[in-house]
Amino acid sequence: MQKHTYISAVCLAAVIFSSCKKEFLTLYPEGNLNEGVFYKSDADFQQAIVGAYTPLRDIANDAFWMDEMRSDNATYDYYEKDRGSAARENISTFLDDATNGETLLRYRSCYTGINRVNAILDHLSVNTTMSDSLKNLITGEAKALRGHFYFDLVRNFGGVPLHLHETTNYDEGFLARSTAEEVYNQMISDLKDARNLLPPPSFADVQTGRINKGVVTTELAAVYMQRKDYAGAVPLLQEVTKMGYALLPVFRNIFDPSNKGAGKNRELIFDVQYQSGTTGQSSAFIYRFIPNMPSTKLLLGVDFNVSGYGGWDVPTDDLMSVFEAGDSRLDASIGVVEGHMGDNQDFVADTLVSIVNYKPKAGVIVKYFNKKYYYPPYPDLNQNTDQNWPLYRYGDVLLMLADCLNETGASGQALTYLNQIRQRAFGNAGHAVTTTDQTQLRAAIALERRRELAFENKRWQDLIRTGQAIPVMTAYGAKAKQKYPYMLPQSFTVTQNRLLYPIPQNEMNLNKKLVQNPGY
């Protein structure tokens, strides 16, 4: 790990960005902090734990490249005039290597969060003035965050250095890799501890950005599922169904920023919080997802040039083909823009149309985009939106539970949870799945997860967990290379080694104890 990223002084300066006021993660200017006078008052610890959430935004800002565009759900809008983003395209086509900047950013962001919570836990262990209730709350959040960051690391990179205490000097920053099993064991221990310390979810105010027992229980179940311990996940997921969460009646309303208010959205379990304005907390997802174009006026209501910046997370033909007629999630998830090429050979948007029953017109250029996070009009501030990013929501939990029940032989029970999702999608019970054959139902649940959770960064890990990543992506890649002549012949060489990303080369150069993943 890099000295300047993880040692205590720098991490502490970055931690005190915010305070637990009305808006979660309200940022304050960085200042010079003296560790000798910090971690003394309750307020110090409260500020520190809020600062430990900040790396979640750093990860969410770019995770779609690694989590969604690695899969058959999403591709990119090839922009011939500017090839500066080829490294990001390479993630999608399996041509990335250890020098890729996106994988480096994610790796470092996770360890920034880990060092922040380690500092909190170390200082809490010697604190004698804090009340037990507050100490339990902060300890629970810190351990849950550490478990979350390590879960992100181990799924993407395999076994990684296991830091469990604050890094306070140069030498402590360099550990050898632990095994994946050791990382999972620590992660499970942290999440179990957090479950015993944190309160249940409250729907009286905005809590979806703050970890509670519902969040930890959901993530612990996800960890068990990743390890194929479906029996272990079932009781945890059943517990979540009794915590007060509920499906919103209208699918598109789940992601609407206007539903952030108190009690408005019981479907969201845990999301990364953003706020537009000048505090440094805004998001810019939709600017990344709309097509490359010199003017965003038609789509966003404000005029900005996103040529070379947009065109990411583009829906694939393969994804669009899996939606059934009448499924409301299709129009909620995928947008269509008709346009033409301008004088400078840039795409000019003419009309935004619905994808429902859409058939492309002759002579019209058609661009598809990720519409799940599209809620215009937008403020007259470039790349500055209120859009949160969902990490876990109740619809996901119901499908997780259906999956686990089916894998443990309770296929009949699984249908109950699967069909709740389908009833919401179609607005009636006429599209219920009825098969209890385990193999058929396994395929039906996987397909439903793909429709329901498209563009929520779940697809790539689902393919890995179910053993489908290599055959599915090999077949998809063959079709993609036929359609897109700019893709290189060696694209989509999907092997077992490619199910993990490489340890970033910068980290390998700094820490000579690290060993690279096979194939890189």
C-alpha positions in Angstrom: 0.0 0.0 0.0 1.1 3.5 -0.7 2.7 5.3 2.2 1.1 8.7 1.5 -2.4 7.1 1.3 -2.6 5.2 4.5 -0.5 6.5 7.2 -2.4 8.0 10.1 -1.7 11.7 9.7 -3.1 11.9 6.1 -6.0 9.6 6.9 -6.9 11.8 9.9 -6.9 14.9 7.8 -9.3 13.3 5.3 -11.6 11.9 8.0 -12.8 15.2 9.4 -14.8 16.1 6.3 -18.2 16.0 8.0 -20.5 15.8 11.0 -23.6 13.9 11.8 -26.1 16.7 11.2 -29.4 16.9 9.3 -27.8 15.9 6.0 -25.6 12.8 6.2 -22.0 13.4 5.2 -22.1 17.2 5.2 -18.5 18.0 4.3 -16.3 20.5 5.9 -12.9 21.9 4.6 -9.8 19.9 5.4 -7.6 21.2 8.1 -4.5 20.3 10.0 -5.2 17.9 12.8 -3.1 16.9 15.7 -3.8 13.3 16.6 -2.8 14.0 20.2 -5.8 16.1 20.8 -8.2 14.2 18.5 -10.2 11.0 19.5 -10.9 12.6 22.9 -14.5 13.7 22.8 -17.7 11.9 21.7 -17.9 14.4 18.9 -14.5 13.5 17.6 -15.5 9.8 17.3 -18.8 10.8 15.7 -17.0 12.9 13.1 -14.5 10.1 12.4 -17.1 7.4 11.8 -18.9 9.7 9.3 -15.6 10.3 7.6 -15.1 6.5 7.3 -18.2 6.4 5.0 -16.7 8.8 2.5 -14.7 6.1 0.6 -18.0 4.5 -0.3 -18.6 7.4 -2.7 -15.1 7.1 -4.1 -15.9 3.4 -5.0 -19.5 4.0 -6.2 -18.4 6.8 -8.5 -16.5 4.3 -10.7 -17.7 0.8 -9.7 -19.9 0.3 -12.7 -16.9 -0.2 -14.9 -15.8 -3.2 -12.9 -19.2 -4.6 -11.8 -21.6 -3.9 -14.6 -19.6 -3.3 -17.7 -17.6 -6.5 -17.1 -20.8 -8.4 -17.7 -23.2 -8.9 -20.6 -25.5 -6.1 -19.3 -23.5 -3.1 -20.4 -21.0 -1.9 -22.9 -19.7 1.5 -24.0 -20.5 4.1 -26.7 -17.3 4.0 -28.8 -16.0 7.5 -29.3 -13.6 7.5 -32.1 -12.5 11.2 -31.8 -11.2 10.7 -28.3 -9.4 7.4 -27.4 -8.3 8.6 -23.9 -10.7 6.2 -22.2 -9.4 3.0 -23.8 -8.3 1.7 -20.4 -11.9 1.8 -19.2 -13.1 0.1 -22.3 -10.5 -2.6 -21.7 -12.3 -3.6 -18.4 -15.4 -4.3 -20.5 -13.6 -6.4 -23.1 -11.2 -8.3 -20.7 -8.1 -6.6 -22.0 -7.3 -4.8 -18.7 -4.0 -5.3 -16.9 -2.4 -4.4 -13.7 -1.8 -0.8 -14.7 -5.5 0.0 -15.0 -6.4 3.2 -13.1 -9.9 2.2 -12.2 -8.9 -1.0 -10.4 -6.2 1.0 -8.6 -8.7 3.6 -7.4 -11.0 0.9 -6.0 -8.2 -0.9 -4.3 -6.9 2.2 -2.6 -10.4 3.5 -1.7 -11.1 0.3 0.2 -7.9 0.6 2.2 -8.5 4.2 2.9 -11.8 3.2 4.5 -10.2 0.3 6.3 -7.5 2.5 7.9 -10.0 5.0 9.0 -12.2 2.4 10.8 -9.1 0.7 12.3 -8.0 4.1 13.7 -11.5 4.5 15.3 -11.5 1.0 16.7 -8.0 1.3 18.2 -8.8 4.6 19.9 -12.2 3.3 21.1 -10.4 0.4 22.8 -8.7 2.7 25.2 -11.5 5.2 25.6 -12.9 5.3 29.2 -15.3 8.2 29.0 -17.8 7.3 26.3 -21.2 5.8 27.2 -21.6 2.1 26.4 -24.5 2.9 24.1 -22.5 5.3 21.9 -19.4 3.1 22.0 -21.5 0.1 20.8 -23.0 2.2 18.0 -19.7 3.5 16.7 -18.0 0.1 17.1 -20.8 -1.6 15.2 -20.6 0.8 12.3 -16.8 0.7 12.2 -16.8 -3.1 12.1 -19.5 -3.3 9.5 -17.7 -0.8 7.3 -14.5 -2.8 7.6 -16.3 -6.0 6.7 -17.9 -4.2 3.7 -14.5 -2.9 2.4 -12.9 -6.3 2.8 -15.9 -7.9 1.0 -15.4 -5.6 -1.9 -11.6 -6.3 -2.0 -11.8 -10.1 -1.7 -14.5 -10.5 -4.4 -12.5 -8.4 -6.8 -8.9 -9.2 -6.0 -8.9 -12.4 -4.0 -6.8 -12.6 -0.8 -5.4 -9.2 0.2 -3.3 -7.8 3.0 -5.4 -8.0 6.2 -4.9 -4.8 8.2 -6.7 -4.9 11.5 -5.1 -1.9 13.2 -4.4 1.6 12.3 -1.3 2.1 10.1 0.8 4.6 12.1 4.2 4.3 10.4 5.7 3.4 7.0 6.6 -0.2 7.7 3.2 -1.1 9.0 1.8 -0.3 5.6 3.4 -3.3 4.0 1.9 -6.7 4.7 1.9 -9.9 2.6 -1.4 -11.1 1.2 -3.7 -13.2 3.4 -5.6 -16.0 1.9 -9.2 -15.3 0.7 -10.4 -17.7 3.4 -8.6 -15.6 6.1 -10.2 -12.4 4.7 -13.6 -14.0 4.7 -13.3 -15.3 8.2 -12.3 -11.8 9.5 -15.1 -10.2 7.5 -17.7 -12.6 8.9 -16.4 -12.0 12.4 -16.7 -8.3 12.0 -20.2 -8.5 10.5 -21.4 -10.8 13.3 -20.1 -8.4 15.9 -21.8 -5.5 14.2 -25.1 -7.4 14.1 -25.0 -7.7 17.9 -24.2 -4.0 18.5 -26.3 -2.1 16.0 -30.0 -1.1 16.3 -32.8 -2.2 13.9 -33.6 0.1 11.0 -35.7 3.2 11.7 -38.0 4.7 9.1 -38.7 7.9 10.9 -35.8 9.8 9.2 -33.3 9.3 6.4 -31.1 6.3 7.5 -30.3 4.5 4.2 -26.8 5.9 4.2 -26.1 4.9 7.7 -25.4 1.3 8.7 -27.9 -0.5 11.0 -28.8 -4.1 11.8 -30.8 -4.5 8.6 -27.8 -3.4 6.5 -25.4 -5.8 8.3 -27.8 -8.7 8.2 -28.3 -8.3 4.5 -24.5 -8.0 3.8 -23.7 -11.0 6.0 -26.2 -13.0 4.0 -24.6 -11.8 0.8 -21.2 -13.0 2.1 -22.7 -16.4 2.8 -24.2 -16.6 -0.7 -20.9 -15.7 -2.3 -19.4 -18.7 -0.5 -22.4 -20.8 -1.5 -23.5 -21.2 2.1 -27.1 -20.9 1.1 -28.4 -22.5 4.3 -26.5 -20.0 6.4 -28.0 -17.1 4.4 -31.7 -18.2 4.7 -32.4 -17.3 8.3 -30.6 -13.9 7.9 -32.7 -13.0 4.9 -35.9 -14.2 6.6 -35.0 -11.9 9.5 -34.6 -8.9 7.1 -38.1 -9.5 5.7 -39.5 -8.9 9.3 -37.6 -5.6 9.8 -40.2 -3.2 8.2 -38.8 -3.0 4.6 -41.2 -3.1 1.7 -41.3 -3.0 -2.1 -42.4 0.4 -3.5 -45.5 -0.1 -5.7 -43.8 1.6 -8.7 -40.4 0.3 -9.7 -39.1 3.6 -11.1 -39.8 5.5 -7.9 -37.1 3.4 -6.0 -34.3 5.5 -7.5 -36.0 8.9 -7.6 -33.9 11.4 -5.6 -37.2 13.1 -4.5 -37.9 9.9 -2.4 -35.0 10.5 -0.1 -37.2 12.1 2.6 -38.3 10.6 5.9 -40.3 7.4 5.5 -40.7 7.8 1.7 -38.6 4.8 0.6 -38.8 1.6 2.6 -37.2 -0.4 -0.2 -33.7 1.0 0.2 -31.7 -0.8 2.8 -28.3 0.8 2.2 -27.3 3.4 -0.4 -24.3 5.7 -1.0 -25.5 9.2 -0.2 -25.0 12.3 -2.5 -26.2 15.8 -2.4 -26.0 18.4 -5.1 -24.5 21.8 -4.4 -21.1 23.2 -3.6 -20.2 20.9 -0.6 -18.3 18.3 -2.7 -21.0 15.7 -2.1 -22.7 15.6 -5.5 -22.9 12.8 -7.9 -22.6 12.8 -11.7 -23.8 9.3 -12.8 -26.2 10.5 -15.5 -23.5 12.5 -17.2 -21.5 9.3 -17.5 -24.5 7.3 -18.8 -26.0 9.5 -21.5 -24.5 9.2 -25.0 -21.5 11.2 -26.0 -22.9 14.5 -27.4 -21.8 18.2 -27.6 -25.1 19.3 -26.0 -27.1 17.8 -23.1 -29.9 20.3 -23.4 -32.5 17.9 -24.8 -31.9 15.2 -22.1 -30.9 17.1 -19.0 -32.5 20.5 -19.5 -29.1 22.2 -19.1 -26.5 22.6 -21.8 -23.1 20.8 -21.3 -20.7 19.0 -23.6 -20.2 15.4 -22.6 -18.3 14.3 -25.7 -15.7 11.8 -24.6 -17.1 11.9 -21.0 -20.4 10.1 -21.5 -21.4 6.9 -23.2 -20.7 4.4 -20.4 -22.9 1.6 -18.9 -24.7 1.4 -22.3 -27.4 -1.3 -22.3 -26.5 -4.3 -24.5 -28.8 -5.9 -27.0 -28.5 -9.0 -25.0 -29.9 -7.3 -21.9 -32.8 -5.6 -23.8 -33.8 -9.0 -25.2 -34.6 -10.6 -21.8 -37.4 -8.3 -20.8 -40.9 -9.6 -21.4 -43.8 -7.5 -22.9 -45.5 -5.6 -20.2 -42.5 -5.5 -17.8 -42.4 -2.0 -16.4 -38.7 -2.3 -15.5 -37.7 -2.1 -19.2 -38.9 1.5 -19.6 -37.6 2.4 -16.2 -34.1 1.1 -16.9 -33.4 1.8 -20.5 -33.7 5.0 -22.4 -33.8 5.7 -26.2 -32.5 8.8 -27.9 -33.0 9.4 -31.6 -30.6 11.8 -33.4 -28.2 12.5 -36.2 -24.6 13.2 -36.8 -23.7 16.9 -36.7 -21.2 18.9 -38.8 -18.3 17.9 -36.5 -19.3 14.2 -36.6 -20.7 14.3 -33.1 -24.1 12.8 -32.2 -26.8 15.4 -31.9 -29.9 14.3 -29.9 -33.3 15.1 -31.6 -35.9 13.1 -29.6 -36.2 11.1 -26.4 -38.5 8.2 -26.9 -39.9 5.3 -24.9 -38.4 1.9 -25.5 -41.8 0.2 -25.1 -42.7 -1.3 -28.4 -39.9 0.8 -30.0 -38.7 0.0 -33.5 -35.7 1.9 -34.9 -36.5 4.1 -37.9 -34.6 4.0 -41.1 -32.0 6.8 -41.5 -32.2 7.7 -37.8 -29.2 7.2 -35.4 -30.4 5.5 -32.2 -28.6 5.5 -28.9 -29.6 3.6 -25.8 -28.6 4.6 -22.3 -28.9 3.6 -18.7 -32.1 5.4 -17.6 -32.3 4.0 -14.0 -30.7 7.1 -12.6 -32.3 9.6 -15.0 -34.6 12.1 -13.2 -34.5 15.5 -15.0 -34.5 18.4 -14.9 -31.0 19.0 -13.5 -29.5 22.0 -11.8 -27.4 24.4 -13.8 -24.3 22.9 -12.2 -22.3 20.6 -14.4 -22.0 17.0 -13.1 -23.8 17.9 -9.9 -26.8 15.8 -9.0 -28.6 14.4 -5.9 -28.6 10.9 -7.2 -27.7 8.2 -4.6 -26.3 4.8 -5.5 -28.1 1.7 -4.1 -26.0 -1.0 -2.5 -28.8 -3.2 -1.1 -32.5 -2.9 -1.4 -35.5 -5.0 -0.4 -36.1 -6.2 -4.0 -32.6 -7.7 -4.0 -33.2 -9.3 -0.6 -36.4 -11.1 -1.9 -34.5 -12.5 -4.8 -31.6 -13.5 -2.6 -34.0 -15.4 -0.4 -35.7 -17.1 -3.3 -32.3 -18.1 -4.6 -31.2 -19.5 -1.3 -34.4 -21.4 -0.6 -34.3 -23.0 -4.0 -30.7 -24.1 -3.5 -31.6 -25.6 -0.1 -34.5 -27.6 -1.6 -37.4 -25.3 -0.6 -38.4 -24.4 -4.2 -42.1 -24.0 -3.3 -41.2 -21.3 -0.7 -38.9 -19.6 -3.1 -41.8 -18.9 -5.5 -43.4 -16.7 -2.9 -40.5 -14.2 -2.9 -39.8 -14.4 -6.6 -43.4 -13.7 -7.5 -43.6 -10.6 -5.3 -41.0 -9.1 -7.6 -42.8 -10.2 -10.8 -46.1 -8.9 -9.5 -44.7 -5.5 -9.0 -43.0 -5.5 -12.4 -46.2 -6.4 -14.3 -48.7 -4.8 -12.0 -50.7 -8.0 -11.6 -50.3 -11.7 -10.6 -50.7 -13.0 -14.1 -47.0 -13.5 -14.7 -46.2 -15.7 -11.8 -43.5 -18.4 -12.1 -45.0 -21.8 -11.1 -42.2 -24.4 -11.7 -40.7 -26.0 -8.6 -38.1 -27.9 -10.6 -34.8 -26.8 -9.0 -32.9 -26.4 -12.2 -35.6 -24.5 -14.0 -36.3 -22.3 -11.0 -32.6 -21.6 -10.6 -32.5 -20.2 -14.2 -35.7 -18.2 -13.6 -34.3 -16.6 -10.5 -31.1 -15.7 -12.2 -33.0 -14.1 -15.1 -35.2 -12.2 -12.7 -32.1 -10.9 -10.9 -30.8 -9.7 -14.2 -34.0 -7.8 -15.0 -34.6 -6.4 -11.6 -31.0 -5.4 -10.7 -29.7 -4.2 -14.1 -27.3 -1.4 -13.7 -27.0 -1.8 -9.9 -23.6 -3.5 -10.1 -24.8 -7.0 -9.3 -24.5 -8.9 -12.6 -20.8 -9.7 -12.8 -20.6 -11.1 -9.3 -23.8 -13.1 -9.9 -22.2 -14.7 -12.9 -19.1 -15.6 -10.9 -21.1 -17.0 -8.0 -23.3 -19.2 -10.2 -20.3 -20.5 -12.3 -21.7 -18.9 -15.4 -19.1 -16.1 -16.0 -16.8 -17.9 -18.4 -19.5 -19.5 -20.7 -21.8 -16.5 -20.7 -19.2 -13.9 -21.3 -17.4 -16.0 -24.0 -20.7 -16.4 -25.9 -21.6 -12.7 -25.4 -18.1 -11.7 -26.5 -18.4 -13.6 -29.8 -21.6 -11.7 -30.6 -20.1 -8.4 -29.6 -17.0 -8.7 -31.8 -19.3 -9.5 -34.7 -21.3 -6.4 -34.1 -18.6 -3.9 -33.2 -15.6 -4.0 -35.7 -13.5 -1.8 -33.4 -13.2 -4.6 -30.8 -9.9 -6.4 -31.0 -9.8 -10.1 -31.9 -8.2 -10.9 -28.5 -11.1 -9.3 -26.7 -13.3 -11.5 -24.4 -10.6 -14.1 -23.7 -12.4 -15.1 -20.5 -10.5 -17.6 -18.4 -10.6 -18.6 -14.8 -7.8 -16.1 -14.1 -10.0 -13.2 -15.3 -12.6 -13.8 -12.6 -10.3 -11.7 -10.4 -8.8 -8.4 -11.2 -5.0 -8.0 -10.9 -3.4 -6.4 -7.8 -2.6 -2.9 -9.1 0.9 -2.6 -10.3 1.5 0.6 -8.3 0.8 -1.4 -5.2 3.1 -4.2 -6.4 5.9 -1.7 -6.9 5.5 -0.2 -3.4 5.0 -3.4 -1.5 7.5 -6.1 -2.4 5.7 -8.6 -0.2 2.7 -8.8 -2.7 2.4 -11.6 -5.2 0.4 -11.0 -8.3 -2.8 -12.9 -9.2 -2.2 -15.7 -11.8 -2.5 -14.6 -15.5 -1.3 -11.0 -15.0 
